[in-house]
């Protein structure tokens, strides 16, 4: 296995929008695979157990092994916060920005609060962690999303039809003759996307709803969790979620890639699963 070791020296000195960066990554990486970074100490290889910088070491190894395969990396903030590892998350984001500046960082935070508080969450995502995009919850309406949208170069990825079964409790509620998730899709596509940097979260576990959202939003990017450990089918996902030119997706896999290996060769095992997943996605995009 040949790791991706090329060091990118072009730091993000020139302002590039999230959508521009993502669109370039789809092409240069030949990938629509988003790799989630969800550090779970209990699943780490034995040689990392008990080390104070285990989260950083593990995450950097995964990143280095898969950076030529991913169109984005998606750290899930709760996994870091629960371990009191926010400082390691900062270091991971800095590492990504400096070494792989062409790959977008999507901070999976699912924030949703009133405007003044939302502004602080936006500062956290974009200034503290230097993320290129952040996931947000639309439940409190546009004023809770506006502080993120006002960052004109930053991505705002709005929860729409989530991959968990319990999402149906609210997302299927009738709103003026359409389910709530479709109402959210219309809101984001037609009214909220004032920066042109919005995207939606739609789960791979619901390909029919995924196709409905794609029909509503056109070429807007979709962050699609739910393959791998959650059981979403890659072929059905790609056929439902791709745009006319065969792109438009960040198909996320986390646990299936991160914990493919149990020993000191964990990064190589992760790379192989990532390669297989990327290739399976590409097969159905053509």
ChimeraX attribute file (.defattr): number of C-alpha atoms within 10 A of each C-alpha:
attribute: neighborCount
match mode: 1-to-1
recipient: residues
	/A:1	8
	/A:2	7
	/A:3	14
	/A:4	13
	/A:5	13
	/A:6	11
	/A:7	10
	/A:8	12
	/A:9	10
	/A:10	13
	/A:11	12
	/A:12	12
	/A:13	6
	/A:14	7
	/A:15	7
	/A:16	14
	/A:17	20
	/A:18	24
	/A:19	21
	/A:20	12
	/A:21	18
	/A:22	25
	/A:23	17
	/A:24	16
	/A:25	21
	/A:26	20
	/A:27	12
	/A:28	14
	/A:29	17
	/A:30	17
	/A:31	24
	/A:32	31
	/A:33	28
	/A:34	27
	/A:35	29
	/A:36	24
	/A:37	27
	/A:38	19
	/A:39	26
	/A:40	15
	/A:41	16
	/A:42	8
	/A:43	14
	/A:44	21
	/A:45	17
	/A:46	12
	/A:47	11
	/A:48	16
	/A:49	14
	/A:50	10
	/A:51	9
	/A:52	11
	/A:53	12
	/A:54	19
	/A:55	25
	/A:56	19
	/A:57	14
	/A:58	19
	/A:59	20
	/A:60	18
	/A:61	16
	/A:62	22
	/A:63	24
	/A:64	19
	/A:65	23
	/A:66	24
	/A:67	24
	/A:68	21
	/A:69	25
	/A:70	26
	/A:71	30
	/A:72	27
	/A:73	26
	/A:74	24
	/A:75	24
	/A:76	20
	/A:77	19
	/A:78	16
	/A:79	18
	/A:80	20
	/A:81	13
	/A:82	11
	/A:83	13
	/A:84	11
	/A:85	20
	/A:86	16
	/A:87	14
	/A:88	20
	/A:89	23
	/A:90	17
	/A:91	15
	/A:92	21
	/A:93	22
	/A:94	17
	/A:95	15
	/A:96	22
	/A:97	21
	/A:98	16
	/A:99	19
	/A:100	23
	/A:101	18
	/A:102	23
	/A:103	25
	/A:104	27
	/A:105	26
	/A:106	28
	/A:107	26
	/A:108	22
	/A:109	17
	/A:110	16
	/A:111	19
	/A:112	20
	/A:113	19
	/A:114	15
	/A:115	18
	/A:116	11
	/A:117	14
	/A:118	20
	/A:119	18
	/A:120	15
	/A:121	21
	/A:122	25
	/A:123	16
	/A:124	13
	/A:125	23
	/A:126	19
	/A:127	12
	/A:128	15
	/A:129	19
	/A:130	18
	/A:131	26
	/A:132	25
	/A:133	28
	/A:134	25
	/A:135	26
	/A:136	26
	/A:137	18
	/A:138	21
	/A:139	13
	/A:140	12
	/A:141	16
	/A:142	16
	/A:143	17
	/A:144	22
	/A:145	26
	/A:146	20
	/A:147	20
	/A:148	30
	/A:149	23
	/A:150	14
	/A:151	17
	/A:152	14
	/A:153	20
	/A:154	24
	/A:155	28
	/A:156	30
	/A:157	28
	/A:158	26
	/A:159	22
	/A:160	28
	/A:161	27
	/A:162	22
	/A:163	20
	/A:164	14
	/A:165	10
	/A:166	9
	/A:167	14
	/A:168	15
	/A:169	8
	/A:170	12
	/A:171	18
	/A:172	14
	/A:173	14
	/A:174	13
	/A:175	13
	/A:176	8
	/A:177	8
	/A:178	11
	/A:179	15
	/A:180	19
	/A:181	25
	/A:182	21
	/A:183	20
	/A:184	23
	/A:185	26
	/A:186	15
	/A:187	16
	/A:188	23
	/A:189	20
	/A:190	12
	/A:191	10
	/A:192	20
	/A:193	16
	/A:194	14
	/A:195	17
	/A:196	18
	/A:197	23
	/A:198	25
	/A:199	29
	/A:200	27
	/A:201	24
	/A:202	28
	/A:203	29
	/A:204	31
	/A:205	24
	/A:206	20
	/A:207	21
	/A:208	13
	/A:209	19
	/A:210	27
	/A:211	18
	/A:212	15
	/A:213	26
	/A:214	21
	/A:215	14
	/A:216	16
	/A:217	19
	/A:218	13
	/A:219	18
	/A:220	21
	/A:221	24
	/A:222	27
	/A:223	26
	/A:224	27
	/A:225	26
	/A:226	23
	/A:227	22
	/A:228	18
	/A:229	12
	/A:230	17
	/A:231	10
	/A:232	19
	/A:233	15
	/A:234	23
	/A:235	16
	/A:236	17
	/A:237	26
	/A:238	28
	/A:239	16
	/A:240	20
	/A:241	33
	/A:242	23
	/A:243	19
	/A:244	10
	/A:245	9
	/A:246	15
	/A:247	22
	/A:248	23
	/A:249	28
	/A:250	27
	/A:251	30
	/A:252	25
	/A:253	25
	/A:254	25
	/A:255	20
	/A:256	18
	/A:257	25
	/A:258	28
	/A:259	20
	/A:260	19
	/A:261	20
	/A:262	15
	/A:263	14
	/A:264	13
	/A:265	11
	/A:266	20
	/A:267	25
	/A:268	20
	/A:269	21
	/A:270	23
	/A:271	26
	/A:272	17
	/A:273	20
	/A:274	26
	/A:275	19
	/A:276	12
	/A:277	24
	/A:278	21
	/A:279	17
	/A:280	15
	/A:281	21
	/A:282	19
	/A:283	12
	/A:284	15
	/A:285	18
	/A:286	9
